[in-house]
């Protein structure tokens, strides 16, 4: 059968309609990470978190609001919630195809790594620090934290390498030199 212009237009219309239907078929964004507003959370923090949660609930697909929520949890040392909120922010950015430069994505992964480490998930934090370094190789803080992790594990060559990278990417900081010295002393 030869396609006719009419059949081609119908096929084109069907493809367009089917495509629009699929565009709306994605999973809805997850509900925001909430905490039990217990008595040990300051009233000002409760107000801040409640306000951010309201904004996220009003626009659940907005990754930038999830970043704000993650930062608020992190700044108030609510590590478990912060780690989960960073995870959601990163997932939403990936799903939404947010055009994000590598440096910003690396910083977000780095923040998630800090939070999960503070929550006691060392193996996950190490994996995330590696991802942060791979995503943003010039992120000195991620190199430094990864080096600290390697130093604690006795991986002195890897620690020294990442302390060196941290120093190259932030030459005004003396911290990487202290780390390199500790790695060197660990060999003796």
C-alpha positions as CSV (number, residue, x, y, z in Angstrom):
1,X,0.0,0.0,0.0
2,X,1.2,3.5,-0.9
3,X,0.8,6.0,1.9
4,X,-1.5,8.8,0.9
5,X,-1.1,12.4,2.2
6,X,-4.2,11.9,4.3
7,X,-2.8,8.7,5.9
8,X,0.5,10.4,6.6
9,X,-1.3,13.3,8.3
10,X,-3.3,10.8,10.4
11,X,-0.1,8.9,11.3
12,X,1.6,12.2,12.2
13,X,-1.4,13.3,14.3
14,X,-1.4,9.9,16.1
15,X,2.4,10.1,16.8
16,X,2.0,13.7,18.2
17,X,-1.0,12.7,20.4
18,X,0.7,9.5,21.6
19,X,3.9,11.5,22.4
20,X,1.9,14.0,24.4
21,X,0.3,11.2,26.2
22,X,3.6,9.6,27.1
23,X,5.0,13.0,28.3
24,X,2.5,13.0,31.1
25,X,2.9,9.4,32.0
26,X,6.0,9.8,34.2
27,X,5.9,9.1,37.8
28,X,4.8,12.0,39.9
29,X,7.5,13.6,42.0
30,X,7.8,12.0,45.5
31,X,6.4,13.8,48.4
32,X,9.0,16.0,50.1
33,X,11.0,14.7,53.0
34,X,9.4,15.7,56.2
35,X,10.6,15.5,59.8
36,X,8.7,15.0,63.0
37,X,8.6,18.5,64.4
38,X,9.6,17.3,67.8
39,X,10.4,19.5,70.8
40,X,14.2,19.3,70.1
41,X,13.8,21.3,66.9
42,X,13.9,25.1,67.5
43,X,10.7,27.0,66.8
44,X,12.5,29.1,64.1
45,X,13.6,26.0,62.4
46,X,10.1,24.5,62.5
47,X,8.7,27.7,60.9
48,X,11.5,27.7,58.2
49,X,11.0,24.0,57.4
50,X,7.2,24.3,57.4
51,X,7.4,27.2,55.0
52,X,9.7,25.4,52.6
53,X,7.5,22.2,52.8
54,X,4.5,24.3,51.8
55,X,6.3,25.7,48.8
56,X,7.5,22.2,47.7
57,X,4.0,20.8,48.1
58,X,2.6,23.6,46.0
59,X,5.2,22.9,43.2
60,X,6.5,19.4,43.8
61,X,8.2,19.2,40.4
62,X,10.5,22.2,41.1
63,X,13.9,20.8,41.8
64,X,15.2,24.2,43.0
65,X,12.7,24.1,45.9
66,X,14.0,20.7,46.8
67,X,17.5,22.1,46.9
68,X,16.4,24.9,49.3
69,X,14.7,22.3,51.5
70,X,17.9,20.1,51.5
71,X,20.0,23.1,52.4
72,X,17.7,24.0,55.3
73,X,17.9,20.5,56.7
74,X,21.7,20.5,56.3
75,X,22.2,23.9,57.8
76,X,20.2,22.7,60.9
77,X,22.1,19.4,61.1
78,X,19.1,17.3,60.4
79,X,21.5,14.9,58.5
80,X,19.1,12.1,57.7
81,X,16.5,14.3,56.3
82,X,19.1,16.4,54.4
83,X,20.5,13.3,52.7
84,X,17.1,12.2,51.6
85,X,16.2,15.7,50.4
86,X,19.4,16.0,48.4
87,X,18.7,12.6,46.8
88,X,15.2,13.9,45.8
89,X,16.6,17.1,44.4
90,X,19.2,15.3,42.3
91,X,16.6,12.8,41.0
92,X,14.2,15.6,40.1
93,X,17.0,17.5,38.3
94,X,17.8,14.3,36.3
95,X,14.2,13.5,35.5
96,X,13.3,17.0,34.5
97,X,16.4,17.2,32.3
98,X,17.5,20.3,34.2
99,X,20.4,21.8,32.2
100,X,22.9,22.0,35.0
101,X,26.6,22.6,34.7
102,X,28.9,20.0,36.1
103,X,30.2,22.2,38.8
104,X,26.7,22.8,40.3
105,X,25.8,19.1,40.0
106,X,29.1,18.2,41.7
107,X,28.4,20.5,44.5
108,X,24.9,19.0,45.0
109,X,26.3,15.5,45.1
110,X,29.0,16.7,47.5
111,X,26.4,18.1,49.9
112,X,24.5,14.8,49.8
113,X,27.7,13.0,50.6
114,X,28.4,15.2,53.6
115,X,24.9,14.6,54.9
116,X,24.9,10.9,54.5
117,X,28.3,10.7,56.1
118,X,27.1,12.7,59.1
119,X,24.1,10.3,59.3
120,X,26.6,7.4,59.6
121,X,26.4,6.0,56.1
122,X,30.2,6.0,55.4
123,X,30.2,3.6,52.4
124,X,27.5,5.6,50.6
125,X,29.3,8.9,51.4
126,X,32.5,7.5,49.9
127,X,30.6,6.5,46.7
128,X,29.0,10.0,46.5
129,X,32.3,11.8,47.1
130,X,33.8,9.8,44.2
131,X,30.8,10.8,42.1
132,X,31.2,14.4,43.0
133,X,34.9,14.3,42.0
134,X,34.1,12.6,38.7
135,X,31.3,15.1,38.0
136,X,33.3,18.1,39.0
137,X,37.0,17.4,39.0
138,X,37.9,20.9,40.1
139,X,35.8,20.7,43.3
140,X,38.6,20.9,45.9
141,X,36.2,20.2,48.9
142,X,35.1,16.9,47.3
143,X,38.7,15.8,46.7
144,X,39.6,16.8,50.3
145,X,36.7,14.8,51.8
146,X,37.4,11.8,49.6
147,X,41.0,12.0,50.7
148,X,40.0,12.1,54.4
149,X,37.9,9.0,53.8
150,X,40.8,7.2,52.1
151,X,43.1,8.3,55.0
152,X,40.7,6.8,57.5
153,X,40.7,3.5,55.5
154,X,44.5,3.4,55.3
155,X,44.5,3.9,51.5
156,X,47.4,6.3,51.8
157,X,48.3,6.6,48.1
158,X,44.7,7.4,47.2
159,X,44.5,9.8,50.1
160,X,47.7,11.6,49.1
161,X,46.5,11.8,45.4
162,X,43.2,13.5,46.4
163,X,44.8,15.8,48.9
164,X,47.1,16.9,46.1
165,X,44.1,17.5,43.8
166,X,42.4,19.5,46.6
167,X,45.6,21.6,46.9
168,X,45.8,22.2,43.2
169,X,42.2,23.3,43.0
170,X,42.4,25.4,46.2
171,X,46.0,26.6,46.5
172,X,45.2,29.0,49.4
173,X,44.1,26.3,51.8
174,X,46.6,24.6,54.0
175,X,44.3,21.7,54.9
176,X,45.4,19.5,52.0
177,X,49.0,19.9,53.0
178,X,48.2,18.7,56.5
179,X,46.4,15.7,55.0
180,X,49.4,14.9,52.7
181,X,51.6,15.1,55.8
182,X,49.4,12.7,57.7
183,X,49.3,10.3,54.7
184,X,53.1,10.5,54.6
185,X,53.5,9.9,58.3
186,X,51.1,6.9,58.0
187,X,53.6,5.2,55.9
188,X,56.3,5.3,58.6
